[in-house]
């Protein structure tokens, strides 16, 4: 039961009124839902050109049953009223473009910067609808590619450890002896070491706890290639953190590419090629150090709002209440 339903039931109990009836009355008569100017097309798209600003974020989110919506938000509103510019069902370029082009050219040309992830459809939408805007690829999506490459190596080693342990257990059983897994100095077995190292590989070394430092020392001693992959990932993060100018960042990135080539890691090669494909938009980060964090934050608010509803039963009414708060 969502917050509205709970409130209606409490009021109903207090005044002896049917809570469900009160909720329906609120929706149909008190909320203004039936007079909403976007009601006819709300399930497909809602649009608020008056909320557009110089700096926007574009992203996608799921409302219910995996149904994706493209969301355009204004950074200046900081996730409060006036944040929501558009919410469009689907992520198809033509569908989203047709809705955004309903805004006048004069309004769309106000946009000077738009942050987005590395999805090609988002780049195309931004280019067609906001031609005067500088596109900025979110640095956190770039860093996540590297983190995923590190985790891929950890998972590969973990499967090997599980497989080796299964072989050793079968061998011990065939010999009629009890199998005991060897443990490292911190008490971890090999498969536990690899499973429990997941979170420390996302963090900087200075953020490790004492137990994580000990575990990392053992992990990197046993798997030196994993240590190399971890440091490659961390060095990419340092480029975004430390560099203030585009030319310096480009030089540092070129050196990082060379390290990746020398490492021979296939997954990191894929990451490097992805960065090269999007490097112009990635480098634009160093103009204003803009990220897509505001879009991610807005998505989190939608998910929290959706959890209050215990799912989305009436999409139009959900979007109406969302627009009332954020548009």
C-alpha positions in Angstrom: 0.0 0.0 0.0 1.5 3.4 -1.0 1.6 6.6 1.1 -1.5 8.0 -0.5 -3.5 4.8 0.2 -2.3 4.7 3.8 -3.2 8.4 4.3 -6.6 7.8 2.9 -7.2 4.8 5.1 -6.1 6.7 8.2 -8.4 9.6 7.4 -11.2 7.1 6.6 -10.8 5.4 9.9 -10.7 8.8 11.7 -13.9 10.1 10.0 -15.6 6.8 9.4 -15.2 7.0 5.6 -14.2 4.1 3.3 -10.4 4.6 2.6 -10.5 3.1 -0.9 -13.4 5.3 -1.8 -11.6 8.4 -0.5 -8.5 7.4 -2.5 -10.7 7.1 -5.7 -12.3 10.5 -4.9 -8.9 12.1 -4.6 -7.7 10.7 -7.9 -10.9 11.4 -9.8 -12.0 14.8 -8.3 -9.5 16.4 -5.9 -6.1 15.9 -7.5 -6.8 17.6 -10.8 -5.7 14.4 -12.6 -8.7 14.4 -15.0 -8.0 18.0 -16.1 -4.2 17.4 -16.6 -3.3 19.0 -19.9 -1.1 16.0 -20.8 -3.5 13.2 -19.8 -4.3 12.1 -23.4 -0.7 11.2 -24.2 0.8 10.8 -20.8 1.5 7.1 -21.1 3.5 7.7 -24.3 5.2 11.0 -23.4 5.0 14.1 -21.1 6.8 17.3 -22.0 7.6 20.6 -20.1 9.5 23.0 -22.4 9.3 25.7 -19.8 11.7 23.7 -17.6 14.5 23.6 -20.2 17.8 25.1 -19.2 21.4 25.5 -20.4 22.6 22.3 -18.9 20.6 19.0 -19.3 21.0 15.3 -18.5 19.5 12.5 -20.6 19.1 9.0 -19.3 16.8 6.0 -19.3 14.8 4.4 -16.4 12.3 1.5 -16.0 8.9 2.2 -14.5 7.4 -1.3 -14.3 7.9 -4.7 -15.9 11.1 -3.5 -17.6 9.3 -0.8 -19.6 11.9 1.8 -20.4 11.4 5.6 -20.5 13.9 8.2 -21.7 14.1 11.1 -19.2 15.4 14.6 -19.9 16.2 16.7 -16.8 17.4 20.2 -16.0 20.5 20.2 -13.8 19.8 23.7 -12.5 16.7 22.5 -10.6 18.8 20.1 -8.6 16.3 17.3 -8.5 13.4 19.6 -7.2 10.4 21.2 -8.9 11.3 22.2 -12.5 13.7 19.3 -12.9 11.6 17.3 -15.4 11.7 18.4 -19.0 10.5 15.3 -20.7 9.7 11.7 -20.1 9.2 9.5 -23.2 8.2 5.9 -23.5 11.0 3.9 -25.1 14.6 4.7 -26.1 14.2 4.5 -29.9 15.8 7.5 -31.6 12.9 8.3 -33.9 10.3 8.0 -31.1 12.2 10.2 -28.6 13.3 12.7 -31.3 9.8 13.2 -32.6 8.6 14.2 -29.1 11.5 16.5 -28.3 11.2 18.3 -31.6 7.8 19.4 -30.5 9.7 22.1 -28.6 10.6 25.1 -30.6 14.0 25.5 -32.2 14.5 28.7 -30.2 14.0 26.7 -26.9 16.2 23.8 -27.9 19.0 26.1 -28.9 19.2 27.4 -25.4 20.9 24.1 -24.3 24.6 24.5 -24.1 25.6 21.2 -22.5 24.0 17.8 -22.2 25.5 14.9 -20.2 24.8 11.3 -21.2 26.1 7.7 -21.0 27.9 5.9 -23.8 24.8 4.6 -25.5 24.8 5.5 -29.3 21.1 6.2 -29.3 21.4 8.9 -26.6 24.2 10.6 -28.5 22.1 10.6 -31.7 19.1 12.0 -29.9 21.2 14.8 -28.3 22.8 15.7 -31.6 19.5 15.9 -33.5 17.5 17.7 -30.9 20.1 19.9 -29.3 22.6 20.7 -32.1 24.2 23.7 -30.2 24.8 21.6 -27.0 28.2 20.1 -26.1 27.9 16.4 -25.4 29.6 15.2 -22.3 30.0 11.4 -21.7 29.6 10.6 -18.0 33.0 9.8 -16.5 31.5 7.3 -14.1 30.2 5.2 -17.0 33.7 5.2 -18.4 35.3 4.2 -15.1 32.6 1.5 -14.6 33.8 -0.2 -17.8 37.3 -0.5 -16.2 35.9 -1.8 -13.0 33.8 -4.4 -14.9 37.0 -5.5 -16.7 38.8 -6.0 -13.3 35.8 -7.9 -11.9 35.7 -10.1 -15.0 39.3 -11.3 -14.2 38.4 -11.9 -10.6 35.3 -13.9 -11.5 37.4 -15.9 -14.0 39.9 -16.8 -11.3 37.1 -17.7 -8.9 35.6 -20.2 -11.3 39.0 -21.7 -11.8 39.4 -22.0 -8.0 35.9 -23.6 -7.7 36.7 -26.1 -10.4 40.1 -26.9 -8.9 38.5 -27.5 -5.5 35.9 -29.8 -7.0 38.7 -31.8 -8.6 40.6 -32.1 -5.3 37.5 -33.1 -3.4 36.8 -35.9 -5.9 40.4 -37.0 -5.8 40.3 -37.1 -1.9 37.0 -39.0 -2.0 38.5 -41.6 -4.4 41.4 -42.1 -2.0 39.0 -42.5 0.9 40.4 -39.5 2.8 38.7 -36.3 4.1 39.3 -33.2 2.1 40.3 -30.0 3.9 40.6 -26.7 2.0 43.9 -25.0 2.5 43.6 -21.5 4.0 45.7 -18.4 3.7 47.1 -16.5 6.7 43.9 -14.4 7.1 41.8 -17.5 7.3 40.3 -17.3 3.7 40.3 -20.3 1.4 41.2 -19.5 -2.2 37.6 -19.3 -3.3 36.7 -17.2 -0.3 39.6 -14.9 -1.0 38.3 -14.3 -4.5 34.7 -13.9 -3.5 35.5 -11.5 -0.6 37.8 -9.3 -2.7 34.9 -8.0 -4.8 34.4 -4.7 -2.9 38.0 -3.8 -2.3 38.7 -3.9 -6.0 36.1 -1.1 -6.5 37.8 1.1 -3.8 41.0 3.1 -3.6 43.8 1.6 -1.6 43.6 4.4 1.0 39.9 3.5 1.6 40.7 -0.1 2.5 40.1 -1.3 6.0 42.9 -3.3 7.8 41.3 -6.6 6.9 40.9 -5.5 3.3 44.6 -4.5 3.1 45.7 -7.9 4.3 43.3 -9.6 1.9 44.5 -7.4 -1.0 48.1 -8.3 -0.2 47.4 -12.0 -0.4 45.2 -11.6 -3.5 47.8 -9.6 -5.5 50.6 -12.0 -4.4 48.6 -15.0 -5.7 47.2 -13.2 -8.8 49.7 -10.5 -10.0 47.7 -10.0 -13.2 44.7 -9.0 -11.1 46.9 -6.5 -9.3 48.0 -5.0 -12.7 44.4 -4.8 -13.8 43.3 -3.1 -10.6 46.1 -0.4 -10.9 45.1 0.2 -14.6 41.6 0.9 -13.5 42.7 3.2 -10.7 45.0 5.1 -13.0 42.2 5.9 -15.3 40.2 7.2 -12.4 43.1 9.5 -11.4 43.1 11.1 -14.9 39.6 12.3 -14.3 40.3 13.3 -10.7 43.6 15.1 -11.2 43.5 16.6 -14.7 42.1 20.2 -15.1 42.7 20.7 -18.8 41.9 18.8 -22.0 45.4 18.8 -23.4 46.8 17.3 -20.2 44.1 14.7 -20.0 44.7 13.7 -23.6 48.4 13.2 -22.9 47.6 11.1 -19.8 45.0 9.1 -21.7 47.5 8.3 -24.5 50.0 7.0 -21.9 47.2 4.9 -20.4 46.4 3.4 -23.8 50.0 2.4 -24.1 49.9 0.6 -20.8 46.7 -1.2 -21.8 48.4 -2.4 -25.1 51.4 -3.6 -23.1 49.2 -5.4 -20.6 47.8 -7.8 -23.1 44.4 -7.8 -21.3 41.7 -8.4 -23.9 38.9 -6.9 -21.7 40.9 -3.7 -21.2 41.6 -3.5 -24.9 37.8 -3.4 -25.4 37.5 -0.7 -22.8 40.3 1.3 -24.5 38.6 1.0 -27.9 35.3 2.2 -26.4 37.0 5.2 -24.9 38.7 6.0 -28.3 35.2 5.8 -30.0 33.8 8.3 -27.6 36.9 10.3 -26.7 35.7 13.7 -28.0 32.6 13.5 -25.7 34.7 12.1 -22.8 37.3 14.9 -23.0 34.5 17.4 -22.8 34.2 16.5 -19.2 37.3 18.7 -18.5 35.4 21.8 -19.6 33.0 22.0 -16.7 33.6 18.7 -15.0 30.0 17.8 -15.6 28.7 14.3 -14.9 25.4 12.5 -15.3 25.0 12.1 -11.5 22.0 14.4 -11.5 20.2 12.0 -13.8 21.2 9.0 -11.7 19.9 10.8 -8.6 16.6 11.6 -10.4 16.3 7.9 -11.3 16.8 7.0 -7.7 14.0 9.3 -6.7 11.6 7.7 -9.3 12.5 4.3 -7.9 11.8 5.4 -4.3 8.5 7.0 -5.4 7.6 3.8 -7.3 8.4 1.7 -4.2 5.8 3.8 -2.2 3.3 2.8 -4.8 4.4 -0.9 -4.5 4.8 -0.9 -8.2 3.0 1.1 -10.9 -0.6 0.0 -11.5 -1.9 3.1 -13.2 1.0 4.5 -15.3 -0.8 7.8 -16.2 -1.7 8.6 -12.6 1.9 7.7 -11.5 3.3 10.1 -14.1 0.8 12.7 -13.1 2.0 12.6 -9.5 5.6 12.5 -10.6 5.1 15.6 -12.8 3.3 17.4 -10.0 6.3 17.0 -7.8 9.2 17.4 -10.3 7.8 19.3 -13.3 
